[in-house]
Amino acid sequence: MSKKGEIPIKTIIIDPSHGCSDPGVSYKGFLKKNYNLTIALKVHIYLLNHSMTRSSDQTISLTERTNMANSMNADYFLSIHNNASDGRGFESHIYNDQVSKQTREAQKK
């Protein structure tokens, strides 16, 4: 239980996406899976309360990754991807099925 005025600690799952047999797209010889893992490891080091779906080059299905997050009662699921097209900036995908009011409020943030 947090004290008045303190921000409650949230569990964040870091998902470096792709991995091993699923390398993602290659650009000038660079693989998305490697960029995603490098970024995720840096985020992992930065966060005090963290968990990752993988920390090495391995294939883990989306179902396995989301089940892992759900079993750990994650408050957020951060899946890191890199697009190989001309896209720029930040993209956010939000689960739109039935979710709690608390989840809707977090999605808005």
N, C-alpha and C positions, 0 to 999 in steps of 0.2 A: 504494500500500500504506500503510495507516495504521500508526502507531507503537503500541506496547503501551499500552493504556489510553485511546486515542483512539477516538472513535465514527466509523466509516466514513461518508463522505458518501453520501447517497442521492439519486437523481434522482426528483423529484416532478413529475408532469404536472398542471397545473391546467386543468380543463375547465369553463368558465362555462355550459355547457348552453344550449340554445335558441339564438336569434339570428336576425336578419333576417326571413326568411319563416316562421320558427317561433318566434313571440314567447312561447309559453306562455300561461298563463291571465292575465287582467287582473283586478285587484282595485281598485275605486275609481279606475280610470283608470291604475293603475300596472301595468307589464308585468313578468312574471317575468324575462324575458331581461335587462332593465335592472338589476334587483336582483342577479341572478346575476353579471353582468359587473362591477358595482361591487364586490361582495364579492370576486370573483376577482382583480380588479386590486389590491385592498388586500392580499390574501394574497400576490400576486405581488411586490409591493413589499417585503413583510416577509421573504420567503424569500431566502436568498443563492443557493441552487442551484435554479433554477426554469426552467420552460418552460410555455407556455400553448397551448391548441389554437386560441384566438382572442383578439384584443385589440381587436376592433371588432365592429360589428353585422353579422355574416355567418352564413350557414347552412353548417354542416359536419356531415356525417352521422356517426352514432355509429361506423360502420365506419371512416370516415376518421380520426376522433379516436383510436380505439383503435389503428389501424394506425400513426398518428403516434407514439403513446406506445411501442408495441412497437419501432418502428424506432430510437427513441432509447434503447432498453434501460431504460425507466423502472422504478424500484423500486416506485413507488406511482402510482396514477391517482386523482386527487381530482376528482370531478365535482360541481359545486356546483349545487344546485336549491333552489327555494323552493316549498313546498306552499301552495295557495290555500284549503285547507279549514281545519277546526278543529284540525289537528294542532299539537303543540307539541314542542319539544326537538330532539334529534339523531336522525337515521336513518342507518344504515350498511348498504349492500348488499354482500354478499361473493360473488364468483364461486365457484360450487360444483362446477365440472367438475374434471377431473384437473389438479392443480398439484403443484409440487415440495414437499418437506418444508419447505424454507426459506420458501416462500410461505405454507404452512399456519401456520407459526410467526408470520409477520408478520401474518396475518389475525387470530390470537388476540390480538395486542397492540392 
